[in-house]
Amino acid sequence: MACVDNLKRMQDGRIYDPNREDLQTQQTAALELMYDYNATRPSQVARREELIQLMFAQAGPGCHLEPPFYANWGGQNVHLGAGVYANFGLTLVDDAPIYIGDHTMFGPNATIATAGHPVLPELRVHGAQFNVPVRIGNNVWVGAGSVIMLGVSIGDNSVIGAGSVVTRDIPENVVAMGTPCRVLREIGEHDAEYYWRDRRIDITPEEMRAVSAERLQRG
């Protein structure tokens, strides 16, 4: 298999050899930037912002990832919208593109995996791999410890409960959880009145927007 053909097979989602030297060289360069990001101090906000723009295929303004952050390709195949936030330990198996929409949040130790290996042992023993993109919409909340598998799409505004394993598409505007992850209910009137159990919401979206805008102006 020629080097160019191997890279194209990777990009096309076909079975390929991820351990070829041509890919390893590119991958190592990307991982060097990720190493630098994870070595930053909490006070080095500007440096983190600079590295995010260098690491990712695309990153909108206001993105923040708490170190340590892990990615097979250092984020090179990841497209971030604006205001994406990830708590500690986000892992992105980004051998295929990952698309994450505006203002999406990840709890600690969430994982997105685009890579798979053939079930056939005779292929798998040689390290054979294939990749399928993942797409996550705007304003999604992915709970701590969740795993999003290859090929999955998650619609705008949905919530994925902590510890879920998402193997199939999740529509927009729903709460979903479990292993495998299933839709529990739609987001609705109850959520407009209560933020947790019997605790009533005591701030309007407009007031929250003003608080956020003031914080951004100070920053």
C-alpha positions as a Python dict, from the first residue, in 0.01 Angstrom:
ca = {
    (1, 'M'): (0, 0, 0),
    (2, 'A'): (157, 331, -108),
    (3, 'C'): (191, 610, 149),
    (4, 'V'): (-45, 842, -42),
    (5, 'D'): (-299, 562, -79),
    (6, 'N'): (-279, 484, 293),
    (7, 'L'): (-351, 849, 385),
    (8, 'K'): (-641, 864, 140),
    (9, 'R'): (-784, 543, 281),
    (10, 'M'): (-773, 701, 627),
    (11, 'Q'): (-947, 1016, 505),
    (12, 'D'): (-1213, 816, 316),
    (13, 'G'): (-1306, 606, 619),
    (14, 'R'): (-1168, 284, 471),
    (15, 'I'): (-949, 29, 644),
    (16, 'Y'): (-589, 150, 664),
    (17, 'D'): (-264, 108, 857),
    (18, 'P'): (-237, 379, 1128),
    (19, 'N'): (120, 285, 1211),
    (20, 'R'): (280, 380, 880),
    (21, 'E'): (572, 620, 916),
    (22, 'D'): (410, 890, 702),
    (23, 'L'): (115, 917, 941),
    (24, 'Q'): (326, 879, 1253),
    (25, 'T'): (542, 1178, 1156),
    (26, 'Q'): (238, 1404, 1112),
    (27, 'Q'): (78, 1274, 1430),
    (28, 'T'): (389, 1333, 1640),
    (29, 'A'): (409, 1696, 1529),
    (30, 'A'): (47, 1748, 1637),
    (31, 'L'): (106, 1579, 1972),
    (32, 'E'): (396, 1814, 2046),
    (33, 'L'): (152, 2107, 2052),
    (34, 'M'): (-86, 1915, 2277),
    (35, 'Y'): (203, 1847, 2515),
    (36, 'D'): (279, 2220, 2527),
    (37, 'Y'): (-87, 2298, 2603),
    (38, 'N'): (-102, 2050, 2888),
    (39, 'A'): (217, 2197, 3035),
    (40, 'T'): (76, 2551, 3062),
    (41, 'R'): (12, 2709, 3399),
    (42, 'P'): (-340, 2827, 3496),
    (43, 'S'): (-226, 3189, 3466),
    (44, 'Q'): (-110, 3144, 3104),
    (45, 'V'): (-450, 3220, 2951),
    (46, 'A'): (-313, 3395, 2642),
    (47, 'R'): (-73, 3108, 2568),
    (48, 'R'): (-356, 2856, 2594),
    (49, 'E'): (-567, 3061, 2354),
    (50, 'E'): (-275, 3075, 2111),
    (51, 'L'): (-218, 2699, 2127),
    (52, 'I'): (-589, 2622, 2077),
    (53, 'Q'): (-575, 2811, 1747),
    (54, 'L'): (-264, 2614, 1645),
    (55, 'M'): (-385, 2271, 1759),
    (56, 'F'): (-735, 2253, 1619),
    (57, 'A'): (-859, 2244, 1261),
    (58, 'Q'): (-1095, 2524, 1361),
    (59, 'A'): (-1169, 2697, 1692),
    (60, 'G'): (-1413, 2981, 1748),
    (61, 'P'): (-1361, 3253, 2008),
    (62, 'G'): (-1395, 3182, 2378),
    (63, 'C'): (-1304, 2811, 2378),
    (64, 'H'): (-1152, 2670, 2695),
    (65, 'L'): (-1026, 2320, 2768),
    (66, 'E'): (-904, 2239, 3117),
    (67, 'P'): (-571, 2052, 3103),
    (68, 'P'): (-503, 1769, 3079),
    (69, 'F'): (-663, 1728, 2737),
    (70, 'Y'): (-590, 1425, 2519),
    (71, 'A'): (-630, 1367, 2145),
    (72, 'N'): (-483, 1109, 1907),
    (73, 'W'): (-400, 1383, 1659),
    (74, 'G'): (-373, 1666, 1911),
    (75, 'G'): (-699, 1821, 1789),
    (76, 'Q'): (-581, 1853, 1428),
    (77, 'N'): (-906, 1698, 1300),
    (78, 'V'): (-1138, 1874, 1548),
    (79, 'H'): (-1365, 2167, 1457),
    (80, 'L'): (-1477, 2373, 1758),
    (81, 'G'): (-1748, 2634, 1749),
    (82, 'A'): (-1749, 2942, 1972),
    (83, 'G'): (-1746, 2915, 2351),
    (84, 'V'): (-1683, 2541, 2376),
    (85, 'Y'): (-1589, 2434, 2730),
    (86, 'A'): (-1433, 2104, 2839),
    (87, 'N'): (-1363, 2012, 3198),
    (88, 'F'): (-1055, 1809, 3297),
    (89, 'G'): (-962, 1495, 3106),
    (90, 'L'): (-1147, 1533, 2774),
    (91, 'T'): (-1026, 1260, 2536),
    (92, 'L'): (-1075, 1297, 2160),
    (93, 'V'): (-988, 1002, 1938),
    (94, 'D'): (-973, 1239, 1644),
    (95, 'D'): (-846, 1016, 1365),
    (96, 'A'): (-1157, 1131, 1173),
    (97, 'P'): (-1315, 1478, 1193),
    (98, 'I'): (-1504, 1576, 1507),
    (99, 'Y'): (-1745, 1871, 1479),
    (100, 'I'): (-1852, 2042, 1804),
    (101, 'G'): (-2101, 2329, 1793),
    (102, 'D'): (-2115, 2663, 1973),
    (103, 'H'): (-2138, 2669, 2355),
    (104, 'T'): (-2123, 2292, 2396),
    (105, 'M'): (-1992, 2173, 2734),
    (106, 'F'): (-1818, 1853, 2845),
    (107, 'G'): (-1800, 1723, 3200),
    (108, 'P'): (-1479, 1567, 3334),
    (109, 'N'): (-1334, 1263, 3157),
    (110, 'A'): (-1570, 1261, 2860),
    (111, 'T'): (-1454, 1073, 2549),
    (112, 'I'): (-1531, 1105, 2178),
    (113, 'A'): (-1400, 814, 1970),
    (114, 'T'): (-1402, 823, 1588),
    (115, 'A'): (-1178, 518, 1541),
    (116, 'G'): (-1270, 151, 1517),
    (117, 'H'): (-1097, -177, 1437),
    (118, 'P'): (-1237, -464, 1227),
    (119, 'V'): (-1391, -749, 1424),
    (120, 'L'): (-1217, -994, 1190),
    (121, 'P'): (-912, -1116, 1387),
    (122, 'E'): (-698, -1168, 1076),
    (123, 'L'): (-720, -796, 1000),
    (124, 'R'): (-713, -669, 1356),
    (125, 'V'): (-389, -852, 1438),
    (126, 'H'): (-212, -624, 1190),
    (127, 'G'): (-344, -306, 1355),
    (128, 'A'): (-607, -240, 1086),
    (129, 'Q'): (-822, 64, 1163),
    (130, 'F'): (-1108, 270, 1018),
    (131, 'N'): (-1259, 602, 1124),
    (132, 'V'): (-1605, 763, 1109),
    (133, 'P'): (-1672, 1133, 1192),
    (134, 'V'): (-1872, 1250, 1496),
    (135, 'R'): (-2098, 1557, 1494),
    (136, 'I'): (-2224, 1737, 1806),
    (137, 'G'): (-2459, 2033, 1772),
    (138, 'N'): (-2481, 2371, 1944),
    (139, 'N'): (-2538, 2413, 2318),
    (140, 'V'): (-2509, 2043, 2400),
    (141, 'W'): (-2415, 1932, 2752),
    (142, 'V'): (-2221, 1604, 2772),
    (143, 'G'): (-2206, 1472, 3128),
    (144, 'A'): (-1898, 1345, 3310),
    (145, 'G'): (-1755, 1013, 3200),
    (146, 'S'): (-1970, 986, 2888),
    (147, 'V'): (-1840, 805, 2579),
    (148, 'I'): (-1956, 910, 2231),
    (149, 'M'): (-1884, 646, 1971),
    (150, 'L'): (-1787, 676, 1605),
    (151, 'G'): (-2048, 788, 1355),
    (152, 'V'): (-2279, 945, 1616),
    (153, 'S'): (-2460, 1278, 1573),
    (154, 'I'): (-2613, 1470, 1866),
    (155, 'G'): (-2868, 1744, 1799),
    (156, 'D'): (-2871, 2101, 1929),
    (157, 'N'): (-2948, 2171, 2298),
    (158, 'S'): (-2957, 1808, 2408),
    (159, 'V'): (-2818, 1678, 2738),
    (160, 'I'): (-2626, 1351, 2767),
    (161, 'G'): (-2637, 1211, 3120),
    (162, 'A'): (-2315, 1130, 3305),
    (163, 'G'): (-2166, 790, 3232),
    (164, 'S'): (-2363, 733, 2912),
    (165, 'V'): (-2231, 535, 2616),
    (166, 'V'): (-2373, 695, 2301),
    (167, 'T'): (-2382, 446, 2013),
    (168, 'R'): (-2668, 592, 1807),
    (169, 'D'): (-2780, 939, 1697),
    (170, 'I'): (-2954, 1157, 1957),
    (171, 'P'): (-3207, 1418, 1833),
    (172, 'E'): (-3214, 1783, 1936),
    (173, 'N'): (-3380, 1918, 2252),
    (174, 'V'): (-3385, 1598, 2456),
    (175, 'V'): (-3236, 1451, 2774),
    (176, 'A'): (-3072, 1115, 2702),
    (177, 'M'): (-2875, 878, 2922),
    (178, 'G'): (-2774, 520, 2983),
    (179, 'T'): (-2567, 237, 2839),
    (180, 'P'): (-2650, 231, 2559),
    (181, 'C'): (-2772, 591, 2563),
    (182, 'R'): (-3146, 634, 2501),
    (183, 'V'): (-3378, 937, 2496),
    (184, 'L'): (-3541, 982, 2838),
    (185, 'R'): (-3759, 1283, 2761),
    (186, 'E'): (-3785, 1607, 2569),
    (187, 'I'): (-3666, 1934, 2721),
    (188, 'G'): (-3985, 2119, 2811),
    (189, 'E'): (-4192, 2326, 3055),
    (190, 'H'): (-4053, 2160, 3367),
    (191, 'D'): (-3702, 2267, 3268),
    (192, 'A'): (-3822, 2625, 3226),
    (193, 'E'): (-3931, 2627, 3592),
    (194, 'Y'): (-3680, 2404, 3776),
    (195, 'Y'): (-3303, 2378, 3734),
    (196, 'W'): (-3253, 2075, 3965),
    (197, 'R'): (-3515, 1861, 4137),
    (198, 'D'): (-3737, 2101, 4336),
    (199, 'R'): (-3512, 2406, 4301),
    (200, 'R'): (-3687, 2682, 4106),
    (201, 'I'): (-3507, 2899, 3853),
    (202, 'D'): (-3466, 3249, 4000),
    (203, 'I'): (-3283, 3421, 3715),
    (204, 'T'): (-3404, 3489, 3361),
    (205, 'P'): (-3205, 3406, 3047),
    (206, 'E'): (-3176, 3779, 2983),
    (207, 'E'): (-3027, 3840, 3329),
    (208, 'M'): (-2786, 3551, 3283),
    (209, 'R'): (-2684, 3690, 2945),
    (210, 'A'): (-2608, 4027, 3106),
    (211, 'V'): (-2394, 3861, 3376),
    (212, 'S'): (-2204, 3668, 3109),
    (213, 'A'): (-2153, 3979, 2895),
    (214, 'E'): (-2014, 4170, 3194),
    (215, 'R'): (-1769, 3886, 3267),
    (216, 'L'): (-1650, 3880, 2905),
    (217, 'Q'): (-1597, 4256, 2905),
    (218, 'R'): (-1383, 4233, 3220),
    (219, 'G'): (-1184, 3943, 3069),
}
